[in-house]
Amino acid sequence: MTLDLLGDRLRSELSGRVERDFPLRRLTTYRLGGPAAIYVEPADEGDIELLGAALRSVGEVQTLPLGRGSNLVVSDDGFPGLVLRLGAQWSWIRAEEGVSQVRAGAATPLPQLANWTARRGLAGAEFMIAIPGSVGGAVRMNAGAHGGDVSKVLAGARIFNLDRLEVENRGVGQLDYSYRSSNLSERDVVLDASFAFDAEDAAEVRNRMESFRAHRAETQPGATQNAGSVFKNPPGESAGRLVEAAGLKGFSVGGASVSQLHANFFMARDGATAQDVYDLVHEVRARVGRAAGIELEPEIRFIGSFRQTSTR
Ligand SMILES: Cc1cc2nc3c(=O)[nH]c(=O)nc-3n(C[C@H](O)[C@H](O)[C@H](O)COP(=O)(O)OP(=O)(O)OC[C@H]3O[C@@H](n4cnc5c(N)ncnc54)[C@H](O)[C@@H]3O)c2cc1C
């Protein structure tokens, strides 16, 4: 009932796209999962404000800002709340305040930001070249690779908070960053972010970026039917090494299996379910726990509800 009221109100008030029971599968790299009860692509910031006000008036409705869906597994039953996805209006990059400060919209693909800065002799975003996420998702997740991460190059972000109904400018020091983690919640919508890069010879930056790209192509599967690293690396350890050492390369549950190329990537075959991925993650976690005495912590996020299964 609440969702019906909310859906109707959003349809009448927003200029952007509002859908009910909208399939999310194609909006994630895993290509799995069910629909969002309500799906919104706002037309502009005004729409986001209206959305926040409507959410406040109807009471408790779960929300999920969605980027490029490259770090998510959506439940086969879908997401029983509202998914908010920023579209092409939020995909832009511009130079700001001198040569090395750059601002990018939240929907900008990370490889685009890496290429744009490399061309201009700005160093610091090369690690983004093979991460198939958006600026918004990366700010939330503190995405990183090759020794770099967002917290090292971010100056700050503009964020719309769906509870306080206001745009907040948060500096990097206010985001409480640690390894693949920030203090942002599902009520914080990153609108855009500003980065401080170092000026360097453009050829050097490009060479470094190309070597990262080549290394990734050799050692990891591409962005189809997986969501990158499943587990965070424990301090001083590699999650992939632990999974491999437990003899689990190629291990599968239903249509989901541990990649033969990189043991911290779990692939979904055609016909796999999101529950298969969930079960595989839990089974691998239990087996690595028994083999190595280390509790791996998932880096990928499970959205919606999953059945708890007992480990074998
Ligand atoms: C092949 C492959 C390789 C990968 N390699 C890496 C890697 O090297 N390093 C790494 O860190 N990650 C890696 N990832 C994971 C993923 O790409 C990153 O976590 C990325 O930052 C997620 O961005 P996204 O836009 O896809 O976010 P989504 O997956 O859509 O969402 C992830 C989280 O961010 C939130 N979010 C998304 N957009 C916004 C927004 N505008 N405002 C607020 N919150 C938002 C979501 O609510 C969710 O909590 C890889 C994934 C794949 C498939």
Ligand as a Chemical Component Dictionary entry (heavy atoms), coordinates in Angstrom:
data_LIG
# 
_chem_comp.id                   LIG 
_chem_comp.type                 NON-POLYMER 
_chem_comp.pdbx_formal_charge   0 
_chem_comp.three_letter_code    LIG 
# 
loop_
_chem_comp_atom.comp_id 
_chem_comp_atom.atom_id 
_chem_comp_atom.alt_atom_id 
_chem_comp_atom.type_symbol 
_chem_comp_atom.charge 
_chem_comp_atom.model_Cartn_x 
_chem_comp_atom.model_Cartn_y 
_chem_comp_atom.model_Cartn_z 
_chem_comp_atom.pdbx_ordinal 
LIG C1  C1  C 0 35.461 -7.280 -13.340 1  
LIG C2  C2  C 0 35.385 -6.429 -12.111 2  
LIG C3  C3  C 0 36.529 -5.926 -11.542 3  
LIG C4  C4  C 0 36.471 -5.137 -10.384 4  
LIG N1  N1  N 0 37.630 -4.667 -9.864  5  
LIG C5  C5  C 0 37.594 -3.897 -8.767  6  
LIG C6  C6  C 0 38.808 -3.377 -8.208  7  
LIG O1  O1  O 0 39.886 -3.591 -8.707  8  
LIG N2  N2  N 0 38.705 -2.614 -7.090  9  
LIG C7  C7  C 0 37.514 -2.327 -6.498  10 
LIG O2  O2  O 0 37.497 -1.608 -5.493  11 
LIG N3  N3  N 0 36.364 -2.809 -7.009  12 
LIG C8  C8  C 0 36.368 -3.577 -8.112  13 
LIG N4  N4  N 0 35.197 -4.071 -8.627  14 
LIG C9  C9  C 0 33.929 -3.818 -7.913  15 
LIG C10 C10 C 0 33.170 -2.544 -8.353  16 
LIG O3  O3  O 0 33.438 -2.230 -9.708  17 
LIG C11 C11 C 0 33.488 -1.349 -7.460  18 
LIG O4  O4  O 0 33.121 -1.589 -6.120  19 
LIG C12 C12 C 0 32.760 -0.070 -7.936  20 
LIG O5  O5  O 0 33.199 1.024  -7.178  21 
LIG C13 C13 C 0 31.250 -0.178 -7.781  22 
LIG O6  O6  O 0 30.675 0.884  -8.503  23 
LIG P1  P1  P 0 29.201 0.752  -9.109  24 
LIG O7  O7  O 0 28.854 2.057  -9.714  25 
LIG O8  O8  O 0 29.094 -0.426 -9.968  26 
LIG O9  O9  O 0 28.362 0.556  -7.764  27 
LIG P2  P2  P 0 27.154 -0.463 -7.521  28 
LIG O10 O10 O 0 27.644 -1.852 -7.629  29 
LIG O11 O11 O 0 25.979 -0.056 -8.306  30 
LIG O12 O12 O 0 26.891 -0.144 -5.972  31 
LIG C14 C14 C 0 27.869 -0.438 -4.991  32 
LIG C15 C15 C 0 27.532 0.342  -3.722  33 
LIG O13 O13 O 0 27.665 1.728  -4.007  34 
LIG C16 C16 C 0 26.436 2.401  -3.771  35 
LIG N5  N5  N 0 26.279 3.450  -4.797  36 
LIG C17 C17 C 0 26.332 3.326  -6.146  37 
LIG N6  N6  N 0 26.152 4.527  -6.734  38 
LIG C18 C18 C 0 25.965 5.431  -5.720  39 
LIG C19 C19 C 0 25.706 6.825  -5.657  40 
LIG N7  N7  N 0 25.606 7.611  -6.744  41 
LIG N8  N8  N 0 25.559 7.386  -4.424  42 
LIG C20 C20 C 0 25.663 6.649  -3.303  43 
LIG N9  N9  N 0 25.894 5.329  -3.294  44 
LIG C21 C21 C 0 26.048 4.734  -4.494  45 
LIG C22 C22 C 0 25.361 1.335  -3.858  46 
LIG O14 O14 O 0 24.214 1.701  -3.097  47 
LIG C23 C23 C 0 26.083 0.139  -3.274  48 
LIG O15 O15 O 0 26.041 0.194  -1.873  49 
LIG C24 C24 C 0 35.223 -4.865 -9.793  50 
LIG C25 C25 C 0 34.051 -5.366 -10.370 51 
LIG C26 C26 C 0 34.124 -6.147 -11.509 52 
LIG C27 C27 C 0 32.848 -6.672 -12.121 53 
# 
loop_
_chem_comp_bond.comp_id 
_chem_comp_bond.atom_id_1 
_chem_comp_bond.atom_id_2 
_chem_comp_bond.value_order 
_chem_comp_bond.pdbx_ordinal 
LIG C1  C2  SING 1  
LIG C2  C3  SING 2  
LIG C2  C26 DOUB 3  
LIG C3  C4  DOUB 4  
LIG C4  N1  SING 5  
LIG C4  C24 SING 6  
LIG N1  C5  DOUB 7  
LIG C5  C6  SING 8  
LIG C5  C8  SING 9  
LIG C6  O1  DOUB 10 
LIG C6  N2  SING 11 
LIG N2  C7  SING 12 
LIG C7  O2  DOUB 13 
LIG C7  N3  SING 14 
LIG N3  C8  DOUB 15 
LIG C8  N4  SING 16 
LIG N4  C9  SING 17 
LIG N4  C24 SING 18 
LIG C9  C10 SING 19 
LIG C10 O3  SING 20 
LIG C10 C11 SING 21 
LIG C11 O4  SING 22 
LIG C11 C12 SING 23 
LIG C12 O5  SING 24 
LIG C12 C13 SING 25 
LIG C13 O6  SING 26 
LIG O6  P1  SING 27 
LIG P1  O7  DOUB 28 
LIG P1  O8  SING 29 
LIG P1  O9  SING 30 
LIG O9  P2  SING 31 
LIG P2  O10 DOUB 32 
LIG P2  O11 SING 33 
LIG P2  O12 SING 34 
LIG O12 C14 SING 35 
LIG C14 C15 SING 36 
LIG C15 O13 SING 37 
LIG C15 C23 SING 38 
LIG O13 C16 SING 39 
LIG C16 N5  SING 40 
LIG C16 C22 SING 41 
LIG N5  C17 SING 42 
LIG N5  C21 SING 43 
LIG C17 N6  DOUB 44 
LIG N6  C18 SING 45 
LIG C18 C19 SING 46 
LIG C18 C21 DOUB 47 
LIG C19 N7  SING 48 
LIG C19 N8  DOUB 49 
LIG N8  C20 SING 50 
LIG C20 N9  DOUB 51 
LIG N9  C21 SING 52 
LIG C22 O14 SING 53 
LIG C22 C23 SING 54 
LIG C23 O15 SING 55 
LIG C24 C25 DOUB 56 
LIG C25 C26 SING 57 
LIG C26 C27 SING 58 
# 
